[in-house]
Amino acid sequence: MIVFDLQAVQSAAHGERGIARFVSDVASTLATEHPGVVDVFAWNDQLPFVPRLDALGLGDRLRPFSELRDREVDVLHVNSPFELLEYGDVGVPVRPRRTVVTCYDLIPYRFPHRYLTDPVTNGRYRTRLGMLASADAVVTDSQSAADDVHELLGVARRRLTVIGGGVGPQFVPPTTTLEERMDELRAEIPGLLPNFVLVPTGMDWRKNVEGAIEAFGLLPAELRDRHQLVLACKVDEHQRAWIDGLAEGAGVADRLVVTGFVSDETLVLLYQTTELVLFPSFYEGFGLPVVEARACGARVVCSNASSLPEVLRDERATFNPWVVEEIAEVLERALGDASFAAELDRVPDAGFTWSQAAERLVGVYDGLREPAVGSAAPSKPAKRLGIVTLMPPTPSGVADHSKRMIDAIHEHVDGVDVSVFVEQTATWSAELPYSVHELATLIPRWQTGELDAVLYCFGNNRWHRPFYPLMRIVPGHAFLHDVRLLGAFDQRRLNELARDLYDGNPDGDALFAQPIARSAMSVLVQSAHAAELVAADGGGLAIDVGPHPCEVVTDATLIVDEGLPWVVSAGIADETKLSDVVADAMRLLVREGRARAAIVGLGGDRFADDGDGIVVTGQVGAGEFDEWLRRASVLVQLRGVTNGESSGVAAHALARGVPLIVSDLGAMAELPADTAVRVAPDVTASALATSISALLDDPDRRTAMRSAGLAFAAEQTPLAQARRVVDAIFP
């Protein structure tokens, strides 16, 4: 089964333009010209259904996501991983054997200072980059976009296919007179005059609206007086005021027309009627307006940047968009030189059609589809994955996480045989269903070809110190549970790295993730924040396989004690986790008779004792730890600083439906808003006590948070993350 994702067509903001049009036209062409290829065209029933989905004519092959949940499919085609960034998940809920992802551009990644300044958007965008990095095939609409995917993300050329684009059947040369077309346009756009210059654009920095207006203002007065500059785009009140200010400054306020949003019918008329289309964009993924305009018979001049020379194949009709004088020079020649205008009419068709795009896409599907039943093609041997890590009973969160991940891979991930490498095997290893080897045997087993890939699981303590020297001999992938990794190196190695990487004087922000990240074949982390830290330390792009998995809990019923509600903080208590602030807030609540309080885990006695009315348990076993979590009305887990780690305690709490109060920092800040209350990293005890009290006083909100936490935990299981890890290692 092949599933084609239609979510981009449901975009409220862009459903009538750009990517939505691309996806719609590809889907329609596949359905009509290759009717037996795609089995399901899937729409997201968590988003509004839009009429344009019915207009695609897909019949009973148009089906909602909910009908596909947990189905195993041969190929899943994700058509727009970045289109719906405001939603936390754009994944189709199937289990694909192979994945195709369409990438139209990496413009935000090229210009992060313009597009990725918001931490939430930045985190979500970089998470989606991991989808490209792990896909079996990536298709692009232009060679320029393919080059960016290869150069910026390191995706191998063999996994990239340029399918191009096309234009809809409505984009054709005119069949009516100029006067008839102008009459139709004036009914939609009052004040429009003949001989206008059309700029099909949007209110996006890269569209270079400012350059278009300034270049028009540089034209000789005779040309300005003979033409109007028409911006075809949707604008709000503030954007219109900005445009008017630009036009006033350029001396062309009386020659400017802003259409507002126009329908496809009106856009076609504009293309058919304009004297010239000006497209001064700084960067494009394809350049669909240029292709559409040429299909309507319009003359076009455009930028020579990114993909645009691919869609307008005459360098004389292009200019450097960063130089306004160059835009004005080409514009003046196109409007004032009849022979050049005639040459623009003869610019050859670039040859893009939806039929060609669909045919190339079918070739990608065919290359990924598994052999038919009964064919002679041999089955693929299982991939052999070696995992270098800590394992229980080592008292480490990395050990516990690794055990759950390895169990999930062994039991549920087809096509992967896992072997574990630890520093010292023990009697418990004989009871495991997979092989466990001494760490010292990794090199000879690698040299004799027993492993296809190796994954090193790093944390920030001395138990991980043997891993980096091994990685430099046996190449592999790195799973970073922390990004500050000073503890993973002995002092001699730290001194060497400080000298080589940080000029002998690392500052307090030096994470020492760089040497591991640069030595690794890929870097896996559990949050967008951790990926940002890796990049900031000079370690390049990391793949977010997070969030931290929530264990599967068979009994998530809460323990209800008589008396006041329990406020609990769990795990190792420390100043970095603001345990002093938490304890002070607990004292306030206890004194006011608002709640009972407990600090569960090591180190609590440094911050409170029974004399404060706070229960301090010290280290407890798994059963008692579980009971304390299920007893809590509110669990408080804070951090004053973050090293890119994720909170296992918070994940355990979500799996039990416990309402959380967390710091608005790092991975905790990426938890869904309906599962946790966020407080500032510098929160005071008084403010924290107020937040806790507000949550205790709102049982309806706690009930909603419990439901949201349980739903989140049901999706973010060890198996879900294990699949993402395997997909990243064996793309």
Secondary structure, DSSP 8 states (H G I E B T S, - for coil): -EEEE-GGGG-TTTTTSHHHHHHHHHHHHHHHHSTTT-SEEEE-TTS---HHHHTT--GGGEEEGGGGTT-EEEEEEE--TTTTTTSS----SSEEEEEEEEE---HHHH-HHHH--SHHHHHHHHHHHHHHHH-SEEEESSHHHHHHHHHHH---GGGEEE------TT-----S-HHHHHHHHHHHSTT--SS-EEEE--SSGGG-HHHHHHHHHTS-HHHHHH--EEEES---HHHHHHHHHHHHHHT-GGGEEE--S--HHHHHHHHHH-SEEEE--S--SS-HHHHHHHHTT--EEEE-STTHHHHS--GGGEE-TT-HHHHHHHHHHHHH-HHHHHHHHT-------HHHHHHHHHHHHHHHS---TT--------EEEEEE---TTSS-HHHHHHHHHHHHHHHH-TTEEEEEEESS--GGGGGSSSEEEEGGGHHHHHHTT--SEEEEEE-SSGGGTTHHHHHTTS--EEEES-S--GGGS-HHHHHHHHHHHSTT---TT--S-HHHHHHSS-EEESSHHHHHHHHHTT----EE--S------S-------SSS-EEEEES---GGGTHHHHHHHHHHHHHTTS-EEEEEBTTGGGT--GGGTEEEEES--HHHHHHHHHHEEEEEE--SS-SS---HHHHHHHHTT--EEEESSGGGGGS-TTTEEEE-TT--HHHHHHHHHHHHT-HHHHHHHHHHHHHHHHHS-HHHHHHHHHHHH--
